Amino acid sequence: MVLALLAVWVVWGSTYLAIKIALGSLPPFGMAATRFFLAGSILYVVLRLRGTPPPNPAQWRSAVVIGLLMLTLANGGVVWAQGRISSSVAALGVASTPLWVALLAGFLERWPRPIEWAGLTIGFLGVFLLNWDGDLRATPAAAVALLVSQISWAVGAMLNRRLTLPEGAMASASQMIAGGAILFLASVLAGEGVPRAPSAESLAALAYLVAFGSIVAFSAFNFLIRNVSPSLATSNAYVNPIVAVLLGVGLAGEQLRAASLVAMAIIVTGVALVLLAQDR
């Protein structure tokens, strides 16, 4: 479990910078489609060679639903937004996802407790600041894409615990194959062409996203969401923005406005209150 947590905490935090580098010479939907379809296919072949049974039709249908929500709409939205904003700002925009999980849980399980409502209020105030006086203000299209991404991920995370999916890593493989296939369709509909000469940096970043950001980290998340509490499974919201900001500022020379840093502190505080309340 510790290794799974480290994967979703640190590896996913680093993927924001990797996505930014990959987008240097690769189209957003095509890059994301290649990432997930390739990662899912590799994992699927390895599992089948080990004797893992293939998903049945019902499990494939569930994988398509999760792939559409968590990979096409959620991750695809983040990738598209990162073509217009820095990796640090994208990570900050996604940091409030656990707030949406807690809010949506009220319709399916129970309404938040008073301390959770306090965390939701604080967190969404941070989101408002990030969009009103932070770095997202000048890019409203990216802000909308990140909002759709957060809600889609929250819905997908909740359904992940309820739908009939394959056991173990086969769930991740089937979801990535389905999500990658839908992203390929999105790439065609968006008119993205095949890049003629992608840079070595973009290809290296894509390889990192396939191996670590998808096969390792996404499989670790699927393990956590099915075996630990939702609050612990989504605790990467504490760490991912910090890792992304440190890498973006330290390695890519990105800059953040003071309002964005304040928004990050407010969002993380709100998320912390929600997750701690859920643990109790």
N, C-alpha and C positions, 0 to 999 in steps of 0.2 A: 504493500500500500504506500509506503514511503517513496519508493521509486516512481510510482504512478503520480503521486502528488508533485514530486520534483519535475516530472515531465510536463504536467499541465501548468505548473507555476513558471518555470524558467524557460522551457523550450517554446511554449506558446508565446511567452513575452518576447522572445527573440524573432518570432516569425513576422512581426510587423516590419522590422527592418529588412528581413529577407524578401518579403513581398515587394517592398519599395525597390530593392535592387533588381529583382526579377522583372519588374515593370519597366526597367530602363530600355529594354528592347523587345519585350514580349507583350502582346495584347492582354488585357485583364481577364476576360472570360476564358479565352483560349488557354492562358497560363494556368488559371485555377482548374479548368477542365482537365488539362494534362496532369496536373499535380494529383488530383484525387483519383482519376481513372487509372493512372499508372500505379499509384500506391495501392489502390484497392485490388487491382489485378494481380500485382506481385504477392500481396498478402493472401489473396484467394488461392493462387496456385500453390503456395507454400502449405497452406492449411489442407488443401485437398491431397497433396502428396503425403501429408502426415495422417491421412485417414479421416479428417473431419468431414462429416456429411454436408452436402450442398444445401442451401436454403430451399424450403418448399415454396410453392406459389404464394401462400399467405405471408410468409416471411419476406419474400421479395417485394410484395405490395407494401408491407410496412417499411422496408428499407427505402423504397421509392419516396414514401411520405417524409421520412426523416432526412433523406438525401436532399429532397427539395427544400425543406425548411432550414436545415442546419448548414448545408453546404452550398446549395445554389443561391438561396435568398440571403442567408446570413453571411457566410464567408464570401460569396460572390459580391454582395453589397459592400463589404469592407474593402475587397480588392479594387472594385470600381472606384470607391471613394478615395483610396490611396493614390490613385492617379491624379488627384486634385488637391490633396492635403498631405502633410508630413506623416510619417509613421507614428510619431509621438502623439499627434492630435488624434489620429485614428484610434490609437489605444485608449486614450482618454474618453473618446466618444463611446467606446464599447464597454467601458468599465462599469457602467450602470446596469448591465444586463441582469445581475442577480436581483435588482430592484423590480424589474419586470417579471422575473420568475416568481417573486413573493407576491406581487400584485395579482398575477394571473392565477396563482394557486388558490386565491380566494374564491374563484368561480368553480373550482373542481374539488377542493379539499376543505379548507377553512380560511376565514378572513384573518388578516394579520392582527397580532396582539398590539396593545398601545405602544410598546417600545418599538415594534416593527413599523408602525405607522410613523413614529418619530423618525426612524431611519429612512423610510421612504420619502418623507417630506424633505429631510436634509439632503438626501441624495439627488432628488429631482431639482432642488434648488441649485445644486452644483451643475446639473445638466443644463438648466436654464442659463446660468452664468456662462458656461462654456459656449453656448449657442448665441447668447446676446452680446457679451462683451469679450469673448475669447476668440481663438483662432478659427472657429467654425463660422463666425458671423459673415465673413466675406465669401463663403462657399455654401450657400443654402442647399444646393443640390446634394453635396456630400453629406450635409447634416441630415437630410431626408433619407439618404441611402443608409446611413448609420442607424437611424431610428428604425427603419424597416428591418435592418440586420439584427438589432437587439431583440425586437419583438419576435422575429422568426426563430432566433436561437432559443429564446425562452419557451416558446410553444413546443419546439422540437425537443428540448431537454425534458419537458414534462411528459410528452408523448412517448419518449424513449423508455420510460419506466412502465408504460401501460400497453404498448403495442406488442404483438407477437413477433419476436425477432430471434435470429439464430443465437446459439450459445457462444459465449466467449468472443474471441477475435473475429469470428466469421460475421458477427453483427457489424463490426467496423468495416470489414472488406465489402460486404454487400451494400452498405450505405455509401461508401466512397465510390463504388462502381456506378451506382444509381445516380448519385449527385454529380459525378464527373460526366456521365452521359447527358444529363440535362444541361449542364454547363456548356458542353459542346454545342448543343442546340441553341443555347443563348448566344454563343459566339457567332454562329452562322446567321442568326436573326439580326444580330448587331452589326453584321457586315465586316467582321474582323477577318483580315486575311492572314495567311501563313507568313510569319516573318522570314525574310530571305537570309539574313545573316545575324542571328542573335548573338549578343556578346558573350564572352566566356564568363563574365561576372553574373549575367542573368541566368545562364545555364547552371552555374554552380549554386546560385541561390535557389533555383528550381529543384535541383537535386537535394538540397538541404530540406526544402519544404516537403518533398516526397518522402524522404527517409525518416526525418525527425519530426517535422511538423504534422505529418499525416499518419504514417505507419506507427510511430512510437507514441506521439502525444494524443492523437485522436483515439487510438486503442486504449490508452491509459484513462482518458475521460470516460469512455464507454464502460470500462471496468469500475470506475469510481461511481458513476451515476447509478449503477445497478447494485453496488455493494456497500455504499456508505450513505450517510444522510445527504440530502440535496445541498445543505449549507456547506458541508465539507467538500462535496464534489465541485461546487462553484466557487470555492475559496480562492481559486486563481485570480479572481477579481481584485484581491488585495495586492497581488504581486505583479501581474502582467503589465499594468500601466507603468509601474516603477521601472521594471526591466526594460520596457520599450522606450521610455523616456531617456533612461541612462544610455542605452545603445544608440538611440537616434541622435541625441545631443553629443555624446562622446565620440561616436564613430562616423556619423554622417553629417555632422556640423549643423544639425537642425536647431532652430531657435523657437522658444515658446514665450508668449506674452505672459506678463505677471498674472493676468486674469485667468489664464489657462492653468497655471500652477495652483492658484487658489481654488479653482474649480476642481482640480484633481484631489486636493486635500478634502474638500467638502464631499465629493462623491465617495471617496474611500471611507470617510467617516460614516456616511449613511449606509454604505454596504456593510461595514463592520457591525453596525447596530442591528441590521436585519439578520445577518448570519449568526451573530451571537445570540439573539433572541430565539432563533430557530433551534439552535443547539440546546438552549435551556428548556 
